[in-house]
Amino acid sequence: MTLKGKTALVTGSTSGIGLGIARVLAQAGADVVLNGFGDASAVVADLAQYGTRIGHHPADVSDPAQIAAMFAYASEQFAPVDILVNNAGIQHVAAVEAFPVERWDAIIAINLSSVFHGSRLALPGMRERNWGRIINIASVHGQVGSTGKAAYVAAKHGVIGLTKVVGLETATTQVTCNAICPGWVLTPLVQKQIDERVQTGTAPQQAREDLLAEKQPSLEFVTPQHLGELVLFLCSDAGSQVRGAAWNMDGGWLAQ
């Protein structure tokens, strides 16, 4: 399929899952607005090799005003957003009674509230053009819990709930909204958990295998490429009746 003529905005996309998704969208012909902190010139140049227009906006998605500025940038420099991938996320691990209030607020703002703000800004234009795709990167933790991850689990459950509402509110249009629920993906966040096991004396390969064995029956990591290809499917005509879904890509985690 081709996404030529479509403009995609992917939050948290200068590395990891978001970059993998942005790459697949660019390969399919979409113009892509990347989002993330720091100098993104190398990433912009890398994705430009696919022959589409690539931009970057450094919005802090915990701030609604900066999200609005990012959408204005997309419209002014490219075109109104046709494909919104809400991917940005952070994590903090602590028991509920020890969870820092400021970390709770930050995780809810970035992992959940930014999905609402991005969606509310994208929807009017999508409705006007009668075509759009909102794809929220949730998590298996949007459907099950894990100790120490109160804010993350709460936020991801909220993302799935919001996805269902938007999916219903757009059900009679050519706009769809869905969530993808990855299991373990080898991102910097997950690598940090592996490194922590290595620091206790576990060999690196064993640390990887142990982490996977605890949750993911396939014993293989989901990759950003896998997730990008699923995003591409959801953007296709074949995905037009997938609405309000929470699609697991988790190596069997939630089948247990």
JOGISUL-V67057 format. One record per residue. N is the residue number from 0. SS is DSSP state (hx for helix, st for strand, lp for the rest). Layout:
# JOGISUL-V67057
n=N ss=SS
n=N ss=SS
This chain:
# JOGISUL-V67057
n=0 ss=lp
n=1 ss=lp
n=2 ss=lp
n=3 ss=lp
n=4 ss=lp
n=5 ss=lp
n=6 ss=st
n=7 ss=st
n=8 ss=st
n=9 ss=st
n=10 ss=lp
n=11 ss=lp
n=12 ss=lp
n=13 ss=lp
n=14 ss=lp
n=15 ss=hx
n=16 ss=hx
n=17 ss=hx
n=18 ss=hx
n=19 ss=hx
n=20 ss=hx
n=21 ss=hx
n=22 ss=hx
n=23 ss=hx
n=24 ss=hx
n=25 ss=hx
n=26 ss=hx
n=27 ss=lp
n=28 ss=lp
n=29 ss=lp
n=30 ss=st
n=31 ss=st
n=32 ss=st
n=33 ss=st
n=34 ss=st
n=35 ss=lp
n=36 ss=lp
n=37 ss=lp
n=38 ss=lp
n=39 ss=lp
n=40 ss=hx
n=41 ss=hx
n=42 ss=hx
n=43 ss=hx
n=44 ss=hx
n=45 ss=hx
n=46 ss=hx
n=47 ss=hx
n=48 ss=lp
n=49 ss=lp
n=50 ss=lp
n=51 ss=lp
n=52 ss=lp
n=53 ss=st
n=54 ss=st
n=55 ss=st
n=56 ss=st
n=57 ss=lp
n=58 ss=lp
n=59 ss=lp
n=60 ss=lp
n=61 ss=lp
n=62 ss=lp
n=63 ss=hx
n=64 ss=hx
n=65 ss=hx
n=66 ss=hx
n=67 ss=hx
n=68 ss=hx
n=69 ss=hx
n=70 ss=hx
n=71 ss=hx
n=72 ss=hx
n=73 ss=hx
n=74 ss=hx
n=75 ss=hx
n=76 ss=hx
n=77 ss=lp
n=78 ss=lp
n=79 ss=lp
n=80 ss=lp
n=81 ss=lp
n=82 ss=st
n=83 ss=st
n=84 ss=st
n=85 ss=st
n=86 ss=lp
n=87 ss=lp
n=88 ss=lp
n=89 ss=lp
n=90 ss=lp
n=91 ss=lp
n=92 ss=lp
n=93 ss=st
n=94 ss=lp
n=95 ss=hx
n=96 ss=hx
n=97 ss=hx
n=98 ss=lp
n=99 ss=lp
n=100 ss=hx
n=101 ss=hx
n=102 ss=hx
n=103 ss=hx
n=104 ss=hx
n=105 ss=hx
n=106 ss=hx
n=107 ss=hx
n=108 ss=hx
n=109 ss=hx
n=110 ss=hx
n=111 ss=hx
n=112 ss=hx
n=113 ss=hx
n=114 ss=hx
n=115 ss=hx
n=116 ss=hx
n=117 ss=hx
n=118 ss=hx
n=119 ss=hx
n=120 ss=hx
n=121 ss=hx
n=122 ss=hx
n=123 ss=hx
n=124 ss=hx
n=125 ss=hx
n=126 ss=hx
n=127 ss=hx
n=128 ss=hx
n=129 ss=lp
n=130 ss=lp
n=131 ss=st
n=132 ss=st
n=133 ss=st
n=134 ss=st
n=135 ss=st
n=136 ss=st
n=137 ss=lp
n=138 ss=lp
n=139 ss=hx
n=140 ss=hx
n=141 ss=hx
n=142 ss=lp
n=143 ss=lp
n=144 ss=lp
n=145 ss=lp
n=146 ss=lp
n=147 ss=lp
n=148 ss=st
n=149 ss=hx
n=150 ss=hx
n=151 ss=hx
n=152 ss=hx
n=153 ss=hx
n=154 ss=hx
n=155 ss=hx
n=156 ss=hx
n=157 ss=hx
n=158 ss=hx
n=159 ss=hx
n=160 ss=hx
n=161 ss=hx
n=162 ss=hx
n=163 ss=hx
n=164 ss=hx
n=165 ss=hx
n=166 ss=hx
n=167 ss=hx
n=168 ss=hx
n=169 ss=lp
n=170 ss=lp
n=171 ss=lp
n=172 ss=lp
n=173 ss=lp
n=174 ss=st
n=175 ss=st
n=176 ss=st
n=177 ss=st
n=178 ss=st
n=179 ss=st
n=180 ss=st
n=181 ss=st
n=182 ss=lp
n=183 ss=lp
n=184 ss=st
n=185 ss=lp
n=186 ss=lp
n=187 ss=hx
n=188 ss=hx
n=189 ss=hx
n=190 ss=hx
n=191 ss=hx
n=192 ss=hx
n=193 ss=hx
n=194 ss=hx
n=195 ss=hx
n=196 ss=hx
n=197 ss=hx
n=198 ss=hx
n=199 ss=lp
n=200 ss=lp
n=201 ss=lp
n=202 ss=lp
n=203 ss=hx
n=204 ss=hx
n=205 ss=hx
n=206 ss=hx
n=207 ss=hx
n=208 ss=hx
n=209 ss=hx
n=210 ss=hx
n=211 ss=hx
n=212 ss=hx
n=213 ss=hx
n=214 ss=hx
n=215 ss=lp
n=216 ss=lp
n=217 ss=lp
n=218 ss=lp
n=219 ss=lp
n=220 ss=lp
n=221 ss=st
n=222 ss=lp
n=223 ss=hx
n=224 ss=hx
n=225 ss=hx
n=226 ss=hx
n=227 ss=hx
n=228 ss=hx
n=229 ss=hx
n=230 ss=hx
n=231 ss=hx
n=232 ss=hx
n=233 ss=hx
n=234 ss=hx
n=235 ss=lp
n=236 ss=hx
n=237 ss=hx
n=238 ss=hx
n=239 ss=lp
n=240 ss=lp
n=241 ss=lp
n=242 ss=lp
n=243 ss=lp
n=244 ss=lp
n=245 ss=st
n=246 ss=st
n=247 ss=st
n=248 ss=st
n=249 ss=lp
n=250 ss=lp
n=251 ss=lp
n=252 ss=hx
n=253 ss=hx
n=254 ss=hx
n=255 ss=lp
